[in-house]
Amino acid sequence: MRLDGVRMFVSVSDVPATLAAYTRLLGMTPVRIEAQVWRFQLERGAVEVAVGESETQRIAVLFAVERGDDLGAWPQDHGGLDVLVISEMPTPTAGSFAGGVTAIDHVVVHTSDPERAIAHWRDRLGLRLALDRTFPERGLRLLFFRSGGLTLEYAHALDGTLASSDDRVYGVSYRVSDADAVRARLAADGLDVSEARAGMKPGSTVVTVRSGTAGVPTLLIEQPPLP
């Protein structure tokens, strides 16, 4: 298995609006892959929009099947997180990304039990734990699980404010080729976006998208060039 992206389940009435919002955000049009599922295929990772069962929106994490995967060993319980296993999808060429969004950088999950997350994703399923670090000044412990070039980022509030027993997807961060250019495009389309600012990683630039995301907290990240 490899981490593939996210699927958003939305109510029937919200599907057209959500597809329009993400066409604007990602700068590309989706492909209908099932009767009620549309996929925005990025260079790495994807966003899927599916018809939900109620008016309550939920987000699932997608894992793609790779050759030789043993589905019989795949657990059903993921700490309360919705996880879907899908057939591997082809990756389009870089020419598809005229909108400037090229990939999912990371998916943020809130957890009240970081040790459970480590036992599940690293010890049981074999994802690489690339970071386990506490940031007292931010009141957070962050865990980065890497898979398929994407990061499943678990955030644990040190003050216990994330007291729910179930983990839940909080937001999505997208890799962009030029943060200023993507910000300008989204602002021109009427979205509420922050000014570009320095990110946590030295040399990175981030922009917060505050509207036009179907309520999903969204960040754009331009990573520094490789030395």
N, C-alpha and C positions, 0 to 999 in steps of 0.2 A: 504493500500500500504506500501511497504517497499523498501528502496533503495537497488538495487541489483547489480549494477556495471555499466559497460560502453559497448557501442557497437560502433565499428569503421567501418564506411563505406569507402571502398577503391575501386579504379577502378578495373575492371576485371583483367587487366594485373598484378596488385599488389597483388591479393589475395594469390596466392601460396607463394610469398615471405613474405607476412605478416604472414601467418600461420606458415611458417618455423621460422620466427623471434620470434614469441611469444611462439612457442614450445621450442625454445632455452632459451628464457628469463624466462618462468615460469617453465620449466622442466617437462612439461606434454604435452600430445597430446589432441587435441580438439575433440569434438563430433559434428557431423553434425546434427543440430536440425531442419533445414528447407532446402529447395532446395538450397539456396544461403547464408546460415547463419551457422557459426561454433562457438561453445561455449567452452571456457576453464572454467570449473567449479571449483572454489576454495572452501576452507572450509567455507569462508564467502565472498559472492560476486562472480562476474564472469566477464570475458572479452569475448565479442562476436565480430567476424569479419564477415562483410556482404559485398556483392557486391554493390558498389555505382553506382550512376546514371551518374557520370562524372569523370574526372580526378582529381577533387578536393576532398581531403579526409576531412571528418567531423566526429565528435564524438558525440554520443548521450548518455544521462544518462538513465539507465534502472531502472524502478521500477517494482517489481513483485506483481502480484495480490495475495491477501490473502483471505481466506474465510470470507465472510461478507462484502467485500469492495463494496462501492457504486460507480460504474464507471460513473454513471450519474452526479455525483458531481465533477468529475475530470476535471479541466479546460484545455483549449487548448493552452493558452498563458502562457509561463513560462519565461517572460523577454527576449525572443529571444533564449533561450536555447532549444536544441532538447531534448525532453523527450519521451521515449517509455514505454508503459505499456505491460508487457509480462506475460504469465502464470508462476506460481511459479515452479521452477525446483528443483529436489532433490539434496541434498548436498552429495558429495562422502565422503568416510571415509578418515581419516587423512593419511592413508597409501598411498594415491594417490600423496602425496606431496614430493616425493623423491628429487625434485629439490630445495626444501627449501623455496619456495614461498607459503605461506599458505592462504593469504587473501588479499583483497583490504583494505587498511587502510583508505585512503581518496581520493576523487576526487576533484581536484582544479578547481575552476571556477573564471574567471576574471569578475568583474562587475564595472560599473561606478556609480551604484545606490544601495548602501547597504540597504537603507531604503525600497526600493522596494522589495529586496530579503527577508527582515524580514517580511514585510507585506504579501508576497506570501507564503513562506515556513512555517513560524511559525504561523502567524495569520489566514491564509486561509486554509492551508493544515495540520497544526498540528504537524509538525516536531519539535523536541526539539531543541531550541537554546542553545547549551551547552557552547558557548563562543562568546562574542562580545568584542573585545579588540583592542585598537589602539597601534601600535608600532612605535612611532615617529622616533626612530633610524633606522628603516627599511623602513620608509615612507609608512606603510601599516596599514589598518584596516582589521582584520580578523574576519569572522563569521563562526562558526562551527555549522552546522545543523546535528543532529544525527538521523539515521534511520537504523534499521536492523543490528545494530552493526557497520555500516560504517559511515563515515563522509563526508558530502557535504561541502567543505571548500570554502567560498567565499572570495576573496582577492580584496580589493579596494585600489588603489594607491592614496595616499593623495595629490600628485602633479597633479592629473588629467590626467596622461599619458594614462590611460585606458578610453579614451574618447568615445569609441563606445557606441551607445545607447543599443546595444544588449549584453547580457551576453554570454560568450563562455567558453567551457571547455578548460582548459589550459594543465593539466597534471594529472597523476595518481601516487599514492604512494602505494606500496605493503608492506604488513607485511611479514617479513621473520623470520625464527627460529634462524638463525645464519648468521649475515651479512658478517662476514669474509669468511665463507665457500661458501656462494652464490657468493660473489664477486670473489673468487678464481675460481669457476666453470665458471662464465661468462668470466673472463679474459682468461682462458684457451681455451674458445670457440672463442676467437678473438674479443670480445666486448670491447669497450672503456668504462672503468668504473673508477670512482674516488677512491681514498683511503677511507677507512672507517673513519668516524669522528663523534664527539659528535653531537647529535641532539638537537633541542630546548628543548624537554622534558628531564629533568635530568635523567641520566642513559640510555638514548636511543642512538642507533648508526645508522647512515645513510650512504648510498652509492648512488651516482648519476650515472645513466646509460646513457651514452652519445651516444650510437649507438645501432642498433639492436632493436629499438622500433617503427619502422615505423614513425619516426618523432615526437612521442609523448613524451614530457618531463616526465621523469620517475625517481622515487626515491624509494629506498629500505629502510625499517625501521625495526630495531630490537628493540622492546620495552623492558624496564627493567622488570625483573620478579616481580610478585606480592609479597608484603611483607608477 
